[in-house]
């Protein structure tokens, strides 16, 4: 059974972003493993997870709030990339 969020293009793109971040962070210095690497991976995963969680049949207002959380996590990913 497919979940509703699996059909959302934004969720699919966020999943691609998470995959790309996982690949990219393999090249980060080992001394960043528990600092920047961990932070950027958690932020990228948070984008995906918030979209999915918000798409659970709740009200549009709740879904919008979760999309806003995803946007904030996306900004965190971008900021981590600049730091990296």
N, CA, C and O atoms as a Tinker XYZ file with bonds, in Angstrom:
   336  protein
     1  N      0.842000   -1.190000    0.000000    73     2
     2  CA     0.000000    0.000000    0.000000    64     1     3
     3  C      0.883000    1.248000    0.000000    63     2     4     5
     4  O      1.793000    1.369000    0.820000    81     3
     5  N      0.622000    2.139000   -0.888000    73     3     6
     6  CA     1.383000    3.379000   -0.981000    64     5     7
     7  C      0.787000    4.426000   -0.039000    63     6     8     9
     8  O     -0.429000    4.526000    0.124000    81     7
     9  N      1.663000    5.182000    0.559000    73     7    10
    10  CA     1.218000    6.294000    1.391000    64     9    11
    11  C      1.016000    7.514000    0.495000    63    10    12    13
    12  O      1.643000    7.634000   -0.557000    81    11
    13  N      0.143000    8.410000    0.922000    73    11    14
    14  CA    -0.172000    9.602000    0.146000    64    13    15
    15  C      1.079000   10.431000   -0.156000    63    14    16    17
    16  O      1.237000   10.952000   -1.260000    81    15
    17  N      1.960000   10.545000    0.833000    73    15    18
    18  CA     3.144000   11.388000    0.647000    64    17    19
    19  C      4.077000   10.853000   -0.427000    63    18    20    21
    20  O      4.842000   11.620000   -1.011000    81    19
    21  N      4.030000    9.554000   -0.702000    73    19    22
    22  CA     4.911000    8.975000   -1.710000    64    21    23
    23  C      4.617000    9.520000   -3.109000    63    22    24    25
    24  O      5.473000    9.470000   -3.992000    81    23
    25  N      3.425000   10.031000   -3.302000    73    23    26
    26  CA     3.035000   10.605000   -4.589000    64    25    27
    27  C      3.370000   12.091000   -4.705000    63    26    28    29
    28  O      3.247000   12.678000   -5.780000    81    27
    29  N      3.794000   12.692000   -3.599000    73    27    30
    30  CA     4.124000   14.117000   -3.616000    64    29    31
    31  C      5.516000   14.329000   -4.207000    63    30    32    33
    32  O      6.502000   13.755000   -3.745000    81    31
    33  N      5.567000   15.148000   -5.218000    73    31    34
    34  CA     6.854000   15.410000   -5.871000    64    33    35
    35  C      7.850000   16.059000   -4.918000    63    34    36    37
    36  O      9.049000   15.785000   -4.988000    81    35
    37  N      7.360000   16.916000   -4.030000    73    35    38
    38  CA     8.240000   17.582000   -3.073000    64    37    39
    39  C      8.868000   16.558000   -2.131000    63    38    40    41
    40  O     10.032000   16.705000   -1.758000    81    39
    41  N      8.130000   15.535000   -1.743000    73    39    42
    42  CA     8.674000   14.480000   -0.886000    64    41    43
    43  C      9.734000   13.680000   -1.643000    63    42    44    45
    44  O     10.784000   13.347000   -1.094000    81    43
    45  N      9.450000   13.378000   -2.898000    73    43    46
    46  CA    10.405000   12.627000   -3.725000    64    45    47
    47  C     11.710000   13.405000   -3.886000    63    46    48    49
    48  O     12.797000   12.835000   -3.796000    81    47
    49  N     11.591000   14.712000   -4.125000    73    47    50
    50  CA    12.785000   15.555000   -4.269000    64    49    51
    51  C     13.544000   15.663000   -2.951000    63    50    52    53
    52  O     14.775000   15.680000   -2.941000    81    51
    53  N     12.812000   15.737000   -1.839000    73    51    54
    54  CA    13.457000   15.795000   -0.532000    64    53    55
    55  C     14.208000   14.499000   -0.246000    63    54    56    57
    56  O     15.288000   14.523000    0.345000    81    55
    57  N     13.648000   13.382000   -0.658000    73    55    58
    58  CA    14.319000   12.092000   -0.493000    64    57    59
    59  C     15.600000   12.054000   -1.330000    63    58    60    61
    60  O     16.622000   11.532000   -0.885000    81    59
    61  N     15.539000   12.607000   -2.535000    73    59    62
    62  CA    16.747000   12.711000   -3.372000    64    61    63
    63  C     17.811000   13.575000   -2.684000    63    62    64    65
    64  O     18.997000   13.245000   -2.698000    81    63
    65  N     17.372000   14.677000   -2.088000    73    63    66
    66  CA    18.300000   15.552000   -1.370000    64    65    67
    67  C     18.976000   14.790000   -0.234000    63    66    68    69
    68  O     20.190000   14.883000   -0.051000    81    67
    69  N     18.197000   14.050000    0.513000    73    67    70
    70  CA    18.751000   13.274000    1.621000    64    69    71
    71  C     19.790000   12.273000    1.128000    63    70    72    73
    72  O     20.844000   12.109000    1.743000    81    71
    73  N     19.495000   11.618000    0.035000    73    71    74
    74  CA    20.457000   10.679000   -0.557000    64    73    75
    75  C     21.741000   11.395000   -0.978000    63    74    76    77
    76  O     22.839000   10.896000   -0.730000    81    75
    77  N     21.608000   12.550000   -1.608000    73    75    78
    78  CA    22.773000   13.317000   -2.058000    64    77    79
    79  C     23.615000   13.787000   -0.870000    63    78    80    81
    80  O     24.844000   13.778000   -0.933000    81    79
    81  N     22.955000   14.194000    0.201000    73    79    82
    82  CA    23.678000   14.628000    1.396000    64    81    83
    83  C     24.452000   13.455000    1.987000    63    82    84    85
    84  O     25.594000   13.624000    2.414000    81    83
    85  N     23.854000   12.286000    2.017000    73    83    86
    86  CA    24.555000   11.108000    2.530000    64    85    87
    87  C     25.805000   10.803000    1.711000    63    86    88    89
    88  O     26.843000   10.439000    2.264000    81    87
    89  N     25.703000   10.951000    0.402000    73    87    90
    90  CA    26.859000   10.718000   -0.467000    64    89    91
    91  C     27.921000   11.801000   -0.239000    63    90    92    93
    92  O     29.107000   11.496000   -0.112000    81    91
    93  N     27.493000   13.047000   -0.190000    73    91    94
    94  CA    28.412000   14.174000   -0.019000    64    93    95
    95  C     29.171000   14.098000    1.297000    63    94    96    97
    96  O     30.373000   14.363000    1.338000    81    95
    97  N     28.483000   13.741000    2.366000    73    95    98
    98  CA    29.119000   13.764000    3.691000    64    97    99
    99  C     30.159000   12.660000    3.867000    63    98   100   101
   100  O     30.935000   12.691000    4.822000    81    99
   101  N     30.184000   11.700000    2.971000    73    99   102
   102  CA    31.238000   10.673000    3.032000    64   101   103
   103  C     32.616000   11.292000    2.843000    63   102   104   105
   104  O     33.623000   10.729000    3.273000    81   103
   105  N     32.653000   12.451000    2.198000    73   103   106
   106  CA    33.919000   13.133000    1.936000    64   105   107
   107  C     34.260000   14.185000    2.986000    63   106   108   109
   108  O     35.304000   14.831000    2.894000    81   107
   109  N     33.397000   14.364000    3.980000    73   107   110
   110  CA    33.684000   15.331000    5.038000    64   109   111
   111  C     34.814000   14.780000    5.912000    63   110   112   113
   112  O     34.974000   13.565000    6.030000    81   111
   113  N     35.585000   15.661000    6.513000    73   111   114
   114  CA    36.650000   15.203000    7.410000    64   113   115
   115  C     36.090000   14.362000    8.555000    63   114   116   117
   116  O     34.986000   14.610000    9.040000    81   115
   117  N     36.860000   13.373000    8.976000    73   115   118
   118  CA    36.409000   12.471000   10.040000    64   117   119
   119  C     36.174000   13.205000   11.357000    63   118   120   121
   120  O     35.345000   12.779000   12.162000    81   119
   121  N     36.896000   14.305000   11.585000    73   119   122
   122  CA    36.682000   15.038000   12.832000    64   121   123
   123  C     35.353000   15.790000   12.844000    63   122   124   125
   124  O     34.962000   16.338000   13.874000    81   123
   125  N     34.660000   15.820000   11.714000    73   123   126
   126  CA    33.331000   16.426000   11.628000    64   125   127
   127  C     32.215000   15.383000   11.725000    63   126   128   129
   128  O     31.035000   15.726000   11.643000    81   127
   129  N     32.581000   14.120000   11.899000    73   127   130
   130  CA    31.597000   13.040000   11.883000    64   129   131
   131  C     30.451000   13.268000   12.865000    63   130   132   133
   132  O     29.291000   13.045000   12.519000    81   131
   133  N     30.756000   13.704000   14.070000    73   131   134
   134  CA    29.721000   13.869000   15.093000    64   133   135
   135  C     29.267000   15.307000   15.238000    63   134   136   137
   136  O     28.485000   15.628000   16.133000    81   135
   137  N     29.751000   16.169000   14.371000    73   135   138
   138  CA    29.371000   17.578000   14.454000    64   137   139
   139  C     28.613000   17.965000   13.186000    63   138   140   141
   140  O     27.398000   17.787000   13.107000    81   139
   141  N     29.321000   18.486000   12.208000    73   139   142
   142  CA    28.672000   18.984000   10.994000    64   141   143
   143  C     28.025000   17.864000   10.181000    63   142   144   145
   144  O     26.913000   18.028000    9.681000    81   143
   145  N     28.700000   16.747000   10.049000    73   143   146
   146  CA    28.145000   15.628000    9.272000    64   145   147
   147  C     26.822000   15.173000    9.860000    63   146   148   149
   148  O     25.837000   15.000000    9.142000    81   147
   149  N     26.809000   14.982000   11.156000    73   147   150
   150  CA    25.584000   14.546000   11.827000    64   149   151
   151  C     24.476000   15.581000   11.670000    63   150   152   153
   152  O     23.327000   15.232000   11.399000    81   151
   153  N     24.819000   16.846000   11.840000    73   151   154
   154  CA    23.819000   17.921000   11.768000    64   153   155
   155  C     23.185000   18.015000   10.384000    63   154   156   157
   156  O     21.963000   18.112000   10.271000    81   155
   157  N     23.988000   17.987000    9.348000    73   155   158
   158  CA    23.447000   18.152000    7.999000    64   157   159
   159  C     22.612000   16.928000    7.594000    63   158   160   161
   160  O     21.596000   17.067000    6.914000    81   159
   161  N     23.040000   15.739000    8.011000    73   159   162
   162  CA    22.270000   14.541000    7.685000    64   161   163
   163  C     20.918000   14.543000    8.410000    63   162   164   165
   164  O     19.895000   14.181000    7.828000    81   163
   165  N     20.924000   14.949000    9.672000    73   163   166
   166  CA    19.660000   15.018000   10.413000    64   165   167
   167  C     18.732000   16.072000    9.827000    63   166   168   169
   168  O     17.522000   15.859000    9.751000    81   167
   169  N     19.289000   17.208000    9.411000    73   167   170
   170  CA    18.466000   18.263000    8.819000    64   169   171
   171  C     17.856000   17.804000    7.494000    63   170   172   173
   172  O     16.679000   18.052000    7.230000    81   171
   173  N     18.654000   17.137000    6.666000    73   171   174
   174  CA    18.143000   16.647000    5.379000    64   173   175
   175  C     17.051000   15.597000    5.589000    63   174   176   177
   176  O     16.033000   15.597000    4.897000    81   175
   177  N     17.275000   14.715000    6.542000    73   175   178
   178  CA    16.251000   13.706000    6.844000    64   177   179
   179  C     14.986000   14.352000    7.396000    63   178   180   181
   180  O     13.877000   13.887000    7.134000    81   179
   181  N     15.158000   15.418000    8.154000    73   179   182
   182  CA    14.019000   16.120000    8.739000    64   181   183
   183  C     13.104000   16.719000    7.668000    63   182   184   185
   184  O     11.886000   16.766000    7.845000    81   183
   185  N     13.682000   17.170000    6.573000    73   183   186
   186  CA    12.867000   17.685000    5.462000    64   185   187
   187  C     11.906000   16.597000    4.996000    63   186   188   189
   188  O     10.703000   16.826000    4.873000    81   187
   189  N     12.449000   15.421000    4.740000    73   187   190
   190  CA    11.652000   14.287000    4.252000    64   189   191
   191  C     10.612000   13.871000    5.289000    63   190   192   193
   192  O      9.438000   13.684000    4.966000    81   191
   193  N     11.051000   13.729000    6.528000    73   191   194
   194  CA    10.180000   13.215000    7.585000    64   193   195
   195  C      9.034000   14.163000    7.917000    63   194   196   197
   196  O      7.919000   13.716000    8.186000    81   195
   197  N      9.295000   15.459000    7.902000    73   195   198
   198  CA     8.230000   16.417000    8.202000    64   197   199
   199  C      7.171000   16.450000    7.115000    63   198   200   201
   200  O      5.986000   16.598000    7.413000    81   199
   201  N      7.574000   16.316000    5.871000    73   199   202
   202  CA     6.589000   16.251000    4.785000    64   201   203
   203  C      5.707000   15.022000    4.962000    63   202   204   205
   204  O      4.483000   15.103000    4.858000    81   203
   205  N      6.336000   13.893000    5.230000    73   203   206
   206  CA     5.578000   12.657000    5.408000    64   205   207
   207  C      4.643000   12.748000    6.605000    63   206   208   209
   208  O      3.472000   12.380000    6.512000    81   207
   209  N      5.154000   13.234000    7.722000    73   207   210
   210  CA     4.336000   13.311000    8.929000    64   209   211
   211  C      3.165000   14.277000    8.763000    63   210   212   213
   212  O      2.063000   14.016000    9.246000    81   211
   213  N      3.406000   15.372000    8.088000    73   211   214
   214  CA     2.340000   16.350000    7.891000    64   213   215
   215  C      1.256000   15.879000    6.946000    63   214   216   217
   216  O      0.154000   16.428000    6.935000    81   215
   217  N      1.559000   14.877000    6.162000    73   215   218
   218  CA     0.638000   14.381000    5.134000    64   217   219
   219  C     -0.149000   13.168000    5.631000    63   218   220   221
   220  O     -0.462000   12.270000    4.849000    81   219
   221  N     -0.466000   13.135000    6.907000    73   219   222
   222  CA    -1.132000   11.965000    7.488000    64   221   223
   223  C     -2.634000   12.122000    7.617000    63   222   224   225
   224  O     -3.251000   11.489000    8.474000    81   223
   225  N     -3.224000   12.944000    6.793000    73   223   226
   226  CA    -4.678000   13.105000    6.825000    64   225   227
   227  C     -5.157000   14.121000    7.836000    63   226   228   229
   228  O     -6.346000   14.176000    8.152000    81   227
   229  N     -4.246000   14.922000    8.344000    73   227   230
   230  CA    -4.624000   15.960000    9.276000    64   229   231
   231  C     -5.179000   17.150000    8.509000    63   230   232   233
   232  O     -5.327000   17.090000    7.288000    81   231
   233  N     -5.480000   18.212000    9.207000    73   231   234
   234  CA    -6.034000   19.393000    8.550000    64   233   235
   235  C     -4.985000   20.053000    7.658000    63   234   236   237
   236  O     -3.786000   19.808000    7.790000    81   235
   237  N     -5.466000   20.888000    6.757000    73   235   238
   238  CA    -4.552000   21.631000    5.883000    64   237   239
   239  C     -3.640000   22.548000    6.693000    63   238   240   241
   240  O     -2.483000   22.757000    6.328000    81   239
   241  N     -4.160000   23.093000    7.789000    73   239   242
   242  CA    -3.343000   23.975000    8.623000    64   241   243
   243  C     -2.177000   23.210000    9.254000    63   242   244   245
   244  O     -1.062000   23.725000    9.334000    81   243
   245  N     -2.438000   21.992000    9.695000    73   243   246
   246  CA    -1.377000   21.169000   10.289000    64   245   247
   247  C     -0.362000   20.784000    9.211000    63   246   248   249
   248  O      0.845000   20.836000    9.448000    81   247
   249  N     -0.846000   20.400000    8.037000    73   247   250
   250  CA     0.048000   20.054000    6.937000    64   249   251
   251  C      0.933000   21.241000    6.577000    63   250   252   253
   252  O      2.131000   21.081000    6.340000    81   251
   253  N      0.345000   22.425000    6.536000    73   251   254
   254  CA     1.107000   23.635000    6.233000    64   253   255
   255  C      2.192000   23.871000    7.277000    63   254   256   257
   256  O      3.310000   24.256000    6.937000    81   255
   257  N      1.867000   23.642000    8.537000    73   255   258
   258  CA     2.861000   23.808000    9.600000    64   257   259
   259  C      4.033000   22.851000    9.396000    63   258   260   261
   260  O      5.188000   23.246000    9.553000    81   259
   261  N      3.746000   21.606000    9.051000    73   259   262
   262  CA     4.815000   20.639000    8.827000    64   261   263
   263  C      5.637000   21.000000    7.583000    63   262   264   265
   264  O      6.847000   20.776000    7.555000    81   263
   265  N      4.992000   21.549000    6.572000    73   263   266
   266  CA     5.748000   22.010000    5.405000    64   265   267
   267  C      6.678000   23.152000    5.791000    63   266   268   269
   268  O      7.794000   23.249000    5.280000    81   267
   269  N      6.220000   24.014000    6.688000    73   267   270
   270  CA     7.080000   25.099000    7.174000    64   269   271
   271  C      8.271000   24.550000    7.950000    63   270   272   273
   272  O      9.378000   25.076000    7.836000    81   271
   273  N      8.055000   23.491000    8.741000    73   271   274
   274  CA     9.175000   22.849000    9.435000    64   273   275
   275  C     10.178000   22.309000    8.416000    63   274   276   277
   276  O     11.390000   22.406000    8.608000    81   275
   277  N      9.654000   21.742000    7.332000    73   275   278
   278  CA    10.523000   21.204000    6.282000    64   277   279
   279  C     11.348000   22.303000    5.633000    63   278   280   281
   280  O     12.535000   22.121000    5.358000    81   279
   281  N     10.722000   23.430000    5.392000    73   279   282
   282  CA    11.441000   24.562000    4.798000    64   281   283
   283  C     12.573000   25.001000    5.722000    63   282   284   285
   284  O     13.689000   25.258000    5.272000    81   283
   285  N     12.275000   25.083000    7.011000    73   283   286
   286  CA    13.305000   25.482000    7.974000    64   285   287
   287  C     14.463000   24.487000    7.983000    63   286   288   289
   288  O     15.628000   24.880000    8.057000    81   287
   289  N     14.144000   23.224000    7.909000    73   287   290
   290  CA    15.193000   22.203000    7.852000    64   289   291
   291  C     15.995000   22.325000    6.564000    63   290   292   293
   292  O     17.208000   22.119000    6.558000    81   291
   293  N     15.312000   22.662000    5.472000    73   291   294
   294  CA    16.009000   22.875000    4.199000    64   293   295
   295  C     16.988000   24.033000    4.280000    63   294   296   297
   296  O     18.090000   23.960000    3.735000    81   295
   297  N     16.593000   25.097000    4.954000    73   295   298
   298  CA    17.484000   26.239000    5.152000    64   297   299
   299  C     18.675000   25.822000    6.015000    63   298   300   301
   300  O     19.799000   26.276000    5.798000    81   299
   301  N     18.421000   24.965000    6.982000    73   299   302
   302  CA    19.516000   24.453000    7.812000    64   301   303
   303  C     20.509000   23.650000    6.969000    63   302   304   305
   304  O     21.720000   23.764000    7.158000    81   303
   305  N     19.999000   22.844000    6.046000    73   303   306
   306  CA    20.868000   22.075000    5.148000    64   305   307
   307  C     21.742000   23.017000    4.331000    63   306   308   309
   308  O     22.951000   22.812000    4.219000    81   307
   309  N     21.134000   24.042000    3.765000    73   307   310
   310  CA    21.888000   25.008000    2.957000    64   309   311
   311  C     22.959000   25.693000    3.794000    63   310   312   313
   312  O     24.089000   25.866000    3.337000    81   311
   313  N     22.615000   26.080000    5.005000    73   311   314
   314  CA    23.585000   26.730000    5.891000    64   313   315
   315  C     24.741000   25.789000    6.222000    63   314   316   317
   316  O     25.900000   26.205000    6.247000    81   315
   317  N     24.424000   24.535000    6.474000    73   315   318
   318  CA    25.477000   23.545000    6.743000    64   317   319
   319  C     26.387000   23.376000    5.524000    63   318   320   321
   320  O     27.597000   23.202000    5.669000    81   319
   321  N     25.812000   23.426000    4.341000    73   319   322
   322  CA    26.628000   23.310000    3.133000    64   321   323
   323  C     27.596000   24.487000    3.007000    63   322   324   325
   324  O     28.740000   24.312000    2.585000    81   323
   325  N     27.139000   25.679000    3.372000    73   323   326
   326  CA    28.028000   26.836000    3.343000    64   325   327
   327  C     29.146000   26.675000    4.369000    63   326   328   329
   328  O     30.297000   27.013000    4.093000    81   327
   329  N     28.814000   26.165000    5.540000    73   327   330
   330  CA    29.833000   25.933000    6.565000    64   329   331
   331  C     30.838000   24.897000    6.083000    63   330   332   333
   332  O     32.044000   25.040000    6.279000    81   331
   333  N     30.309000   23.836000    5.439000    73   331   334
   334  CA    31.180000   22.778000    4.935000    64   333   335
   335  C     32.092000   23.263000    3.838000    63   334   336
   336  O     32.888000   22.488000    3.309000    81   335
